[in-house]
């Protein structure tokens, strides 16, 4: 297993610490999100293994909105450029909110086998209709061209939104052969995305840890809180919590 440290392109000041954590083999890669109007130079100055999380809804990306096609393409092409320059093996992409047919139509404009489509909760933070919340929808989205990033927290939240048992629902995603995962904790009384620290929620981590044993050479990115943006203490705490459960 490889564990990923999550960074945004606004986190240049943390690169010396991140570099040392990679050299010490505490984390094995950086999952980096390019933020619009930021520069890549600082990241190119370090010889680090990167994966890219394509810019998200926080900065306006929604590939299910057909009226934002050109804007969406601009953001995705920027992330693809970062991935090329940083020799990234994977790019993780949110399928947006709206209608799945619009997402599928947009994906026809992209041809890059490094892209992994990430599953989503059934509803967004504003109760918008998310695309890609079920195994059936993810299967439609990835087709034969893309891979799959299984966000375990999103899968639990989708099941809660649908009013069904989350464990068999999560297991259904494994028919899609994920090898890249996101993990965090959350409460079972709330179907909205939370991304809590490991142990601060109610998920059954014995079950989730067993999920991570699926396949070989899995990439696992912690999507847990980092209140102090200049410190990785919380990331190290959450990684330690995970290790204690294996």
C-alpha positions in Angstrom: 0.0 0.0 0.0 1.0 3.6 -0.7 -0.3 6.4 1.5 -0.8 9.9 0.0 -0.4 13.3 1.6 -3.0 15.8 0.3 -1.7 19.2 -0.8 -3.1 22.1 -2.7 -1.0 24.3 -5.0 -1.4 27.1 -2.5 0.7 25.0 0.0 4.1 25.8 -1.4 5.5 26.7 2.0 4.9 23.2 3.3 7.0 21.6 0.5 10.2 21.2 2.6 8.2 19.3 5.3 6.4 17.2 2.6 9.7 16.4 0.9 11.1 15.1 4.2 8.1 12.9 4.9 8.4 11.3 1.5 12.2 10.8 2.0 11.5 9.2 5.3 8.9 6.9 3.6 6.1 8.1 6.0 4.0 9.0 2.9 4.7 7.6 -0.5 3.2 10.2 -2.8 1.6 13.7 -2.8 -2.0 14.1 -4.1 -1.9 17.7 -5.4 -4.8 19.9 -6.4 -3.9 22.7 -8.8 -5.8 25.9 -7.8 -6.5 28.3 -10.7 -4.0 31.2 -11.0 -1.2 29.5 -9.0 2.2 28.6 -10.4 3.8 25.1 -10.7 7.5 26.2 -10.3 7.8 25.5 -6.6 6.5 21.9 -7.1 8.9 21.3 -10.0 11.8 22.2 -7.8 11.2 19.0 -5.7 11.7 15.5 -7.0 8.5 14.1 -5.5 6.0 11.4 -6.7 2.7 13.2 -7.5 -0.8 12.3 -8.3 -3.2 15.1 -9.3 -6.7 15.8 -8.0 -8.3 17.9 -10.7 -9.7 21.2 -9.5 -13.1 20.7 -7.9 -16.4 22.4 -7.3 -14.8 24.8 -4.8 -13.3 26.6 -7.8 -16.3 26.3 -10.1 -15.7 23.0 -11.9 -18.9 21.1 -12.7 -18.6 18.8 -15.7 -22.3 18.0 -15.5 -23.1 21.6 -16.4 -23.3 21.8 -20.2 -23.3 25.6 -20.0 -19.8 25.6 -18.5 -18.1 23.4 -21.0 -15.3 25.7 -22.1 -14.6 26.8 -18.5 -14.6 23.1 -17.3 -12.2 22.2 -20.2 -9.9 25.1 -19.2 -9.6 23.9 -15.6 -9.1 20.3 -16.6 -6.5 21.1 -19.2 -4.6 23.1 -16.6 -4.6 20.1 -14.3 -3.5 17.8 -17.2 -0.6 20.2 -17.9 0.4 20.0 -14.2 0.2 16.2 -14.4 2.4 16.1 -17.5 5.1 18.4 -16.0 5.1 16.5 -12.7 5.0 13.0 -14.3 1.8 12.2 -12.5 0.5 8.6 -12.9 -3.1 9.5 -12.0 -5.6 12.4 -12.1 -8.7 12.1 -10.0 -11.9 13.8 -11.3 -15.2 14.6 -9.7 -18.2 13.9 -12.0 -20.1 16.9 -10.9 -23.8 17.6 -10.0 -26.8 17.6 -12.3 -27.6 15.0 -14.9 -25.4 12.0 -15.7 -26.1 12.3 -19.4 -24.4 15.7 -19.4 -21.4 14.3 -17.6 -21.1 11.5 -20.1 -21.3 14.0 -23.0 -18.5 16.1 -21.4 -16.3 13.1 -20.8 -16.4 12.3 -24.5 -14.3 15.5 -24.9 -11.4 14.1 -22.8 -9.1 11.3 -23.8 -6.6 10.6 -21.1 -6.3 7.1 -19.6 -4.7 8.5 -16.4 -8.0 9.9 -15.3 -9.8 8.2 -12.4 -13.5 9.1 -11.9 -14.3 9.5 -8.2 -17.6 8.3 -6.7 -19.7 11.0 -4.9 -22.3 11.2 -2.1 -25.9 11.1 -3.4 -26.4 14.7 -2.5 -24.0 17.6 -2.2 -23.5 20.0 0.7 -26.4 22.1 -0.6 -28.5 19.0 -1.4 -27.7 19.2 -5.1 -28.1 16.0 -7.1 -24.7 14.5 -7.4 -23.5 12.4 -10.4 -21.6 9.2 -9.9 -22.9 8.1 -6.4 -23.6 4.5 -7.3 -21.7 1.6 -8.8 -24.0 1.6 -11.8 -23.4 5.3 -12.5 -19.6 4.9 -12.1 -19.6 2.0 -14.5 -21.3 4.2 -17.1 -18.9 7.0 -16.5 -15.6 5.1 -16.7 -16.6 3.0 -19.6 -13.5 1.5 -21.2 -11.5 4.7 -21.1 -11.1 5.7 -17.5 -10.2 4.2 -14.1 -11.9 4.5 -10.7 -11.1 6.2 -7.4 -13.2 4.8 -4.6 -13.8 7.4 -2.0 -15.0 5.2 1.0 -16.4 8.1 2.9 -18.5 9.2 -0.2 -19.7 5.7 -0.6 -20.9 5.6 3.0 -22.6 9.0 2.6 -24.3 7.9 -0.6 -25.7 4.8 1.1 -27.0 7.0 4.0 -28.7 9.3 1.5 -30.3 6.4 -0.2 -31.4 4.9 3.2 -29.6 1.6 2.8 -27.0 -0.4 4.6 -23.6 1.1 3.7 -21.5 -2.1 4.0 -23.0 -4.1 1.1 -23.3 -0.8 -0.9 -19.5 -0.2 -0.5 -18.7 -3.8 -1.4 -20.7 -3.4 -4.7 -18.1 -0.8 -5.9 -15.3 -3.5 -5.9 -16.7 -5.0 -9.0 -15.1 -1.9 -10.7 -11.6 -2.9 -9.5 -10.5 0.2 -7.7 -6.8 0.5 -6.8 -6.9 4.2 -5.7 -8.8 5.2 -2.5 -9.8 8.2 -0.4 -10.5 7.7 3.3 -11.8 9.7 6.2 -14.4 9.3 9.0 -18.0 10.6 9.4 -21.2 10.2 11.3 -23.9 7.7 10.3 -26.7 10.2 11.1 -25.7 12.6 8.4 -25.7 12.0 4.6 -23.6 15.2 3.9 -19.9 15.0 3.3 -17.8 15.6 6.4 -14.2 14.3 6.1 -13.5 13.8 9.8 -10.4 12.5 11.5 -10.1 8.8 11.9 -11.9 7.8 15.1 -13.9 11.0 15.3 -16.9 9.6 13.6 -18.9 6.4 13.6 -17.7 4.4 10.6 -16.7 0.7 11.2 -13.0 1.0 10.4 -12.5 -2.8 10.8 -14.7 -3.1 7.8 -13.1 -0.2 5.9 -9.6 -1.4 6.5 -10.5 -4.8 5.1 -11.7 -3.0 2.0 -8.2 -1.5 1.6 -6.7 -5.0 1.2 -8.5 -5.4 -2.1 -6.0 -5.6 -5.0 -2.3 -4.8 -4.9 -0.2 -1.6 -4.9 -3.2 0.4 -3.7 -2.9 4.2 -3.4 -4.7 5.5 -0.3 -5.0 9.3 0.2 -6.1 10.6 3.6 -8.8 13.2 3.2 -8.8 14.2 6.9 -8.8 17.7 8.4 -5.8 19.9 8.6 -6.7 23.0 10.7 -3.1 24.3 10.9 -2.2 24.6 7.3 1.5 24.9 8.1 1.7 21.6 10.0 1.2 18.0 9.1 0.7 16.9 12.7 -3.0 16.0 12.0 -2.0 14.0 8.9 0.6 12.1 10.9 -2.0 11.4 13.7 -4.5 10.1 11.2 -1.9 7.9 9.4 -0.9 6.5 12.8 -4.6 5.8 13.6 -4.9 3.9 10.3 -1.7 1.9 10.9 -3.0 0.9 14.4 -6.0 -0.6 12.8 -4.2 -2.8 10.2 
